Amino acid sequence: MSSPFSKTHHQQRSVRGELHQTHRRSVRPDAAYRQRRCGDETMSYFSAPETWYEPTEQSTTRYVVQPAGDGYCHAVTVEEVRTRLAQLPEEFTRHVEVVQLSGMTRKRRLFPLYGMQWGPNVYLYPIEASLTETFLRPPRPEQQVEARMFGGRWQQTGTEWKLIWTPETIRDFYLNNVLIHEVGHVNDTRNTNAHKREQYAIWFATEYGYRASRGRATVRKPR
């Protein structure tokens, strides 16, 4: 089994700062770009990040849906996730026991995620209903490339940067990147180092997500 708990790449939005209203305008901390983190790094943010589902060695994946939350929406449906997982080799999905479409909470607004892997379970998090994410600093080159790969569009507005999605592009991003990345973490039974686990999941998502979805993958067995 993989490391018990791994927050993943598009997961913790690291330069992002969503604007929301309290008594005054406030922003999320710089740590919030949904950049995946693994292992002990996660524990610094969450003592118990999610509902834990005990492994059952079941042969089928269970799906759980929570309300997205006010101002948020789920980027994908259960049926879309089920269909996408069915396109992967069975050897990669047999260990995925639960996929949960999680709701937004107050704590998750501070450290927002696109998705997370914890044991044999995958959690996908909601996106702003506007499909526009607001950042306080310019995106790094790799963030620009990743968004462009899936149709996200960066736009500067004054001192802020916005990442703009459409229903089609955010669905592509979640189904062919976030979801597959998390499945990669579930299947990584070799690496224990957080950096190497992240490298593996990025490779896995590229091979079995992005390239495969574009019909030009030459998929090799992971090493």
N, C-alpha and C positions, 0 to 999 in steps of 0.2 A: 504494500500500500504506500502511496505517496506520503510526503510530509503532511501532517494532519490538517494543515490550514494554510491557505495561500491566497492572499489578496492579489488580483492580477492586473496586468498591464493597462488596459484602458480603464483601469479601475480606479485608481485614485487620481482624480483630476488635479495635477500638480501645480499648474500656474493659474488655475481657474479661480475666479471669484464671482460667485453668483450674486446679483444685486437683489436684496429683498428688503421689505419694509418692516421696521419695528417702530420705535419712537423716532428713529432717524435712519437714514440710509446706511447700510452696513454691507460688508463684503466678506466672503469666505477667505480663510488664510491661504497663503501661497501654496501650502502643502496640498491644495485641493485640485489637482488636475487628474483625477482618476488614473493615476499611473500605478501599475500593479506593484505590489510589494509582497514579500513572502516571509513565512516563518515568524521569527521573533519580532521582526519589524512591525507586523500587524498588531501584536499584542500591546504595543505602545499606544495604539489608538483605541483598541477595543478589548475589554476583558472578556466579553462574550459577544462576538460580532453578529451572530445569527441564531436562529432556531437550529439546534443540532438534531439530526435524524440518525439514529443508531444504524450502523450497517446491518443489513439483513441477508446479504448474498442473494437478493432477489434477481430474477432474470429480466424483469421489465423495469423501465424507468417510471417513477411516480412523479406527477406534476402537481405543484401547489401554487395557487395564485392569491396574492394579497392585494388589497386596494392600492393603487399607485400613490394616492395622496393628492391633496388639493394642489392644483397647479402643475401636476405631473401626469405622465402617461406611460404605459408600457410600450416599448418600442416594437415588441413582437408579441405574437399570440402563442398559446400552448401548441396549437396545431402547426404553426410555422416552425416552432422549435422541434416538435416531434418529426416533422417531415425532413428537416435539415439533418437531424441526428441519424435518420434512417439512410441517409446518403453516405454516411461514413462506414468504413469497414466495421463489422460487428465486433471485432476484437477491441475496438476503441470505445464502444458504447456499452459493452456488457457490464462495466464497472461503475457506470454513472447511475446511481440509485435514485437520486432526487434532483429535479430541476425546479427551482422555486423562482417565480416572478415576485420579487420582494417589493414592499412598499417603502416610500420615503418616510424617514423619521427625523426628529430634531437632530440627533447625533449624526445621522448620515448627511444632513445638510452641511455639517462642518467638515466632514471628510467624505465627499460624495464618491460613489463607485459606479462603474458601468457593470461590473460583475465580480464574483469572488468564487473561489473553490475552497471547500472545507471538507476534507476527507473524500468520500465518494459522492459528495453533493455539490451542485452548481447553483449559484444564486445570480440572477440577473436583475439589475436595478433600473428604476424608471428614469426617464429623461424629462426635461422641462416640456410642458405641453406646447409651448411656443416653438419647440425644436431649435431654440437658439441658446447657446451657452455663452456666458460673458466672462472674459478674462481680464486681469489687471496688467499683465505683461505680454509682450509679443511671444508667439509660439516658437518653440525651438524648431530647428530644421526637421527633425524626425517627426514632430507633431504635425507640421505642415504636410510632409510627405504622406503620413498615415491618413490624414483627413482627405487629401486629394485622391488617394487610392480608392476610397469608398464614397467619394462624391461630396464630402463635407466642404464647405466654402468659408474661408477665413475673411473677415472684413474688419478693418480698423475704423473705429468711430471715436474721434478725439483721442483720449488717452486709454481707451478701452479697446479690446479685441473681441470680436464675436465669432463663434463657430456656428455656422448656420447649416442645418440639415433639412431635408424634405422627408416625408413619410417613407419614400422609397430608399433614400440613401441611408437613413438611420436604421432601417430594417436590414439592409445589406451589411452595414457595419456590425450590428449585433449578431446576425446569423452567421456571417462569414469571418468574423474576427473575434469579438468578445466571447461568444459561445464556444467556438472551436479552441480558442486560447485556454479557456477553463477546462475543457475536456482534455487538452494536452497536459495540464497540471495533474488531473486525476490519473492519467496514464503514466506519469513520470515516476517510475518506481526505482530509478537509478540515482538521480541527483538528490543530494541533501543540502548543498550550498544554495543559498537564495538566488545568487546571481546566475548560477548555472541552470537552476530550475526556470528562471525567467527566460534565459536564452532558449532553452528547449521549448517552452510554451510559445515563444514568438516564432520559432522555426516551425512548430507544429501548426500554428494558425496560418502561417504563410503557405505551407504545402497543402494542408487539408482544408483550408478555408479560402483564402484569397485566390490562389492559383487554381485550385480545383473548381471553384465557382465560376471562374472565367474560362473553363474548358481547356486549359493549357498546362495542366499539372503533369509533371513526370514524378509521380509520388513514389518515394523510396521508403523502405522500412526505417523507422527512427533508430538511431544507434545509441 
